[in-house]
Amino acid sequence: MALQGEGVVTIGETMALLTPPAAPRLRDGAPMTLGIGGAESNVAIALARLGHPVTWISRLGNDDFGTLVEREIRAEGVTVLAERDEAAPTGLMVKEARGGRTVGVRYYRAGSAASKLTSEHVEAYREVIAGAAVLHLTGITPALGEGDETFTALSHAIQIARENQTLVSFDVNYRTTLWRGGPEHAVGALGRLAHFSDLVFAGPEEAVLASRRDFVGEVGESFEAGEALAEHLHSGGSTVLKLGATGALGLEQSGVLHRSPTTPVQVTDAVGAGDAFVGGYLSALLDGGSMPECLARANRLGGIVCQAIGDWEALPTRSELEAADHGSTDVRR
């Protein structure tokens, strides 16, 4: 599908984020760093730092956390379209760390402003979605609402995009703790969203979940396992399998497979690495890159981000990425 329109639109929740020191358990008490984090805005910031026009659509509480989220995302050059809710709060995420590495994440987002996203909210931004080259969504959003409203909202966004030849990008991003109805509920929603998307990102287990079909074979991060999983999930568009330290695998709409190994790195904080991967892929796609070029940039950004603490802070600018790709160690003076 040839890209039309300009830039990228993302829709999803961003939360206030508390990050503790590396050693203490949360129960022991310790000073914490306050920031922000959210899958869709992480992708948006990755794209903005690489020079692409990008818009983030969401809902925020009319509170200090909401003000922080909006200010931080705007400061990164992202256009923010976020309605403020007087009754519902901005969500909160708390990381847990051990030995210098992030080992867990706790969410406090039930009943948040973003969890009340509806088709009416999406419809208000019809022209924005229709004018974009890419609409990027994740499987986190449909897990947030108490009913099916958030799923219906994303389905409406996809409908607008398809009516206007806007490419639909979907990262399965399955979060076990968010799906109140368990995997059975997730399978239907994620499978339908993946089916109507032009470009689907998934990890191995997510590929099985979103396919809505039984899979007989190895579910792992090897290229051999990835090829079978990509073909299993493939539903007419392009499919990208995130294979962790192995790299990534892409299956084009035509059925052509591409393997993209990655360079091993020391992982400090893997939260946000998948979003950086997606941001890198979409950036290369907007630049007119082939699938191998998109996979290479995706692996590059994912590797950079997981070496530092923070969901998005280590994301490179275009000049920083080019310098790193050319092995520059010059000190700016």
C-alpha positions in Angstrom: 0.0 0.0 0.0 1.5 3.3 -1.1 1.6 6.0 1.6 -0.6 9.0 1.1 -1.2 11.9 3.4 1.4 13.3 5.8 2.9 12.0 9.1 1.5 9.7 11.7 -1.5 9.8 14.1 -1.4 7.7 17.3 -4.3 7.1 19.7 -3.8 5.8 23.2 -3.2 6.4 26.9 -0.1 8.0 28.4 0.4 7.9 32.2 2.4 9.6 34.8 5.3 7.2 35.6 7.1 6.7 38.9 10.6 5.1 38.7 12.4 4.0 41.9 16.1 3.6 42.6 17.6 0.3 41.4 17.8 -1.5 44.7 14.9 -1.0 47.2 11.6 -2.8 46.9 8.5 -0.5 46.6 7.3 -1.7 50.1 10.6 -0.5 51.6 10.0 3.1 50.6 12.4 5.3 48.6 12.4 8.5 46.6 11.1 8.1 43.1 11.5 9.9 39.8 8.3 11.3 38.2 8.0 11.1 34.4 5.6 9.9 31.8 5.1 6.8 29.7 2.7 5.2 27.3 3.1 2.9 24.3 1.5 5.2 21.7 3.2 8.4 22.8 6.6 6.5 23.0 6.1 5.8 19.3 5.1 9.4 18.7 8.2 10.8 20.4 10.4 8.3 18.5 9.0 9.6 15.2 9.1 13.3 16.2 12.8 13.1 17.2 13.5 11.6 13.8 11.8 14.6 12.2 8.4 13.3 11.2 5.2 15.2 11.9 3.1 13.2 14.4 -0.1 13.7 16.4 -1.1 12.0 19.6 -4.8 11.7 20.4 -6.0 10.8 23.9 -7.9 11.8 27.0 -6.3 13.1 30.2 -7.6 13.9 33.7 -7.9 17.6 34.5 -5.1 17.2 37.1 -1.4 17.8 37.6 -0.4 14.4 36.1 -2.4 15.3 33.0 -0.7 18.7 32.7 2.7 16.9 33.1 1.9 14.4 30.4 0.7 17.0 27.9 3.6 19.3 28.6 6.2 16.6 28.1 4.8 15.3 24.9 4.3 18.7 23.4 7.9 19.5 24.3 9.1 16.7 22.1 7.4 18.3 19.0 4.3 16.1 19.0 0.9 17.7 18.3 -1.3 16.8 21.3 -5.1 16.5 20.9 -6.2 15.4 24.4 -9.5 16.2 25.9 -9.5 16.9 29.7 -11.9 14.9 31.9 -13.1 16.7 35.1 -14.3 13.4 36.7 -11.7 10.8 35.7 -8.0 10.9 36.6 -4.8 10.6 34.5 -3.5 7.0 34.7 -0.4 6.1 36.7 2.4 3.5 36.1 5.0 2.4 38.7 8.1 0.5 37.8 9.9 -2.0 40.0 13.7 -2.3 39.8 16.3 -4.8 41.1 20.0 -4.7 40.6 20.0 -1.9 38.1 17.3 -3.4 35.9 13.5 -2.9 35.6 11.8 -6.1 36.5 8.2 -5.2 36.7 5.5 -2.6 36.1 2.3 -1.9 38.1 -0.6 -0.1 36.5 -3.1 2.2 38.2 -5.3 3.0 35.2 -8.7 1.5 35.9 -11.3 4.2 35.4 -8.8 6.7 34.0 -9.8 9.4 31.6 -8.2 7.5 28.6 -10.2 4.4 29.6 -13.4 6.3 28.7 -12.4 6.9 25.1 -15.4 6.5 22.7 -16.2 6.6 19.0 -17.5 10.1 19.5 -14.1 11.3 20.7 -12.4 9.7 17.7 -15.0 11.1 15.3 -14.1 14.6 16.5 -10.6 14.1 14.9 -11.8 12.5 11.7 -10.0 15.1 9.5 -6.7 14.5 11.4 -6.9 10.8 10.9 -8.0 11.1 7.2 -5.1 13.4 6.4 -2.3 11.2 7.9 -0.1 8.8 6.1 -0.2 6.3 9.0 -2.6 5.6 11.9 -0.8 3.7 14.6 -2.8 1.8 17.3 -2.0 -0.8 19.9 -3.8 -3.6 21.7 -3.5 -1.9 25.0 -6.3 0.6 24.4 -9.1 -2.0 23.9 -8.2 -3.5 27.3 -8.7 -0.3 29.2 -12.5 0.2 29.1 -15.0 -1.6 31.3 -17.1 -2.6 28.3 -16.3 -2.6 24.6 -16.2 1.2 24.1 -12.5 1.5 23.7 -12.4 -1.4 21.2 -15.3 0.3 19.3 -13.4 3.6 19.3 -10.3 2.0 17.7 -12.5 0.2 15.2 -14.0 3.5 14.2 -10.6 5.0 13.8 -9.6 2.1 11.5 -12.8 2.7 9.5 -11.9 6.4 9.0 -8.4 5.5 8.0 -9.5 2.8 5.5 -12.0 5.2 3.9 -9.2 7.7 3.3 -6.3 5.4 2.3 -4.4 6.0 5.6 -2.2 3.0 6.3 -3.2 1.3 9.6 -0.4 0.1 11.8 -1.2 -2.1 14.8 1.0 -3.4 17.6 -0.7 -6.3 19.4 1.0 -5.3 22.7 -0.9 -7.8 24.8 -0.9 -6.9 28.5 -2.1 -9.8 30.7 -3.0 -7.6 33.7 -5.2 -5.2 31.8 -7.7 -7.7 30.2 -10.4 -8.2 32.8 -12.0 -10.9 30.7 -8.7 -12.9 30.4 -7.1 -14.2 27.2 -10.5 -15.3 25.8 -11.7 -11.8 25.7 -8.4 -10.5 24.3 -8.3 -13.0 21.5 -11.4 -11.7 19.8 -10.6 -8.0 20.1 -6.9 -8.2 19.2 -7.7 -10.6 16.3 -10.3 -8.4 14.8 -8.1 -5.3 15.0 -5.1 -7.1 13.5 -7.3 -8.5 10.7 -8.3 -5.0 9.6 -4.8 -3.5 9.8 -2.3 -3.1 7.0 0.8 -3.6 9.1 0.8 -5.8 12.3 3.6 -6.0 14.9 3.7 -8.8 17.4 5.9 -10.9 19.6 5.8 -14.7 19.3 3.1 -15.3 21.9 1.1 -12.3 20.6 1.2 -13.7 17.1 -0.6 -16.9 18.3 -3.1 -14.9 20.3 -4.0 -12.4 17.6 -4.3 -15.1 14.8 -7.5 -16.5 16.5 -6.4 -19.9 15.2 -4.7 -22.9 16.8 -0.9 -23.0 16.1 1.0 -26.3 16.0 4.7 -25.6 16.3 7.4 -23.9 18.3 6.6 -20.5 19.9 10.0 -19.0 20.3 12.4 -16.2 19.3 14.4 -18.1 16.6 14.1 -17.1 13.0 12.8 -20.6 12.1 10.0 -20.3 14.7 9.3 -16.7 13.7 8.8 -17.6 10.0 6.0 -20.1 10.9 4.4 -17.6 13.3 4.5 -14.8 10.8 2.8 -17.0 8.2 0.3 -18.1 10.8 -0.7 -14.5 11.7 -0.5 -13.1 8.1 -3.9 -12.0 7.0 -3.2 -10.0 3.8 -1.1 -7.0 5.0 2.5 -6.9 6.2 3.5 -8.7 9.4 6.5 -8.0 11.6 7.6 -10.4 14.3 9.7 -8.9 17.2 12.1 -11.7 18.2 14.0 -10.0 21.1 17.7 -10.5 21.1 17.5 -12.5 17.9 16.2 -9.5 15.9 13.1 -9.3 13.8 11.4 -10.9 10.9 9.1 -9.3 8.3 6.6 -10.9 6.0 5.5 -8.6 3.1 2.0 -8.6 1.7 3.4 -10.4 -1.3 4.6 -13.3 0.9 8.3 -12.4 0.8 10.1 -13.1 4.1 13.0 -11.0 5.5 15.2 -11.8 8.4 16.9 -9.0 10.3 19.4 -10.0 13.0 20.3 -7.5 15.7 23.5 -6.7 17.5 23.5 -7.9 21.2 23.3 -5.2 23.8 23.3 -4.9 27.6 19.7 -4.6 28.6 18.9 -2.2 31.4 15.2 -1.4 30.9 13.3 -3.3 28.3 10.1 -1.3 28.8 9.7 1.0 25.8 12.1 -1.0 23.6 9.2 -2.5 21.6 7.7 1.0 21.0 11.1 2.3 19.9 11.2 -0.6 17.5 7.9 0.3 16.0 8.9 4.0 15.8 12.1 3.1 13.9 10.1 0.9 11.5 7.5 3.5 10.8 10.2 6.2 10.4 12.0 4.2 7.7 8.7 3.4 6.1 7.9 7.2 5.9 11.3 7.7 4.4 10.4 5.3 1.6 12.5 2.5 2.9 12.2 -1.2 1.9 11.1 -3.7 4.5 14.8 -4.8 5.2 15.6 -1.1 5.8 12.6 -0.6 8.0 13.6 -3.7 10.1 17.2 -2.5 10.4 16.1 0.9 11.8 13.6 -0.7 14.1 16.2 -3.0 15.6 18.6 -0.1 15.9 16.2 2.0 17.9 15.0 -0.9 20.1 18.6 -1.7 21.0 19.4 1.9 21.9 16.4 2.4 24.2 16.7 -0.8 26.2 20.3 0.1 27.3 19.0 3.1 29.4 16.5 3.7 32.1 13.3 5.2 30.8 10.6 4.4 28.2 11.6 7.0 25.7 14.3 9.4 27.0 17.2 7.6 25.2 15.4 7.8 21.8 17.9 9.4 19.3 17.4 12.4 17.0 18.1 11.9 13.3 21.6 13.4 13.6 22.4 11.2 16.7 21.2 8.1 14.9 23.2 8.9 11.8 26.3 9.5 13.9 25.8 6.3 15.8 25.3 4.3 12.6 28.6 5.7 11.3 30.4 4.8 14.5 31.2 8.4 15.4 32.7 8.9 18.9 33.4 12.6 18.5 32.7 14.9 21.4 30.8 18.0 20.6 32.6 21.2 21.8 
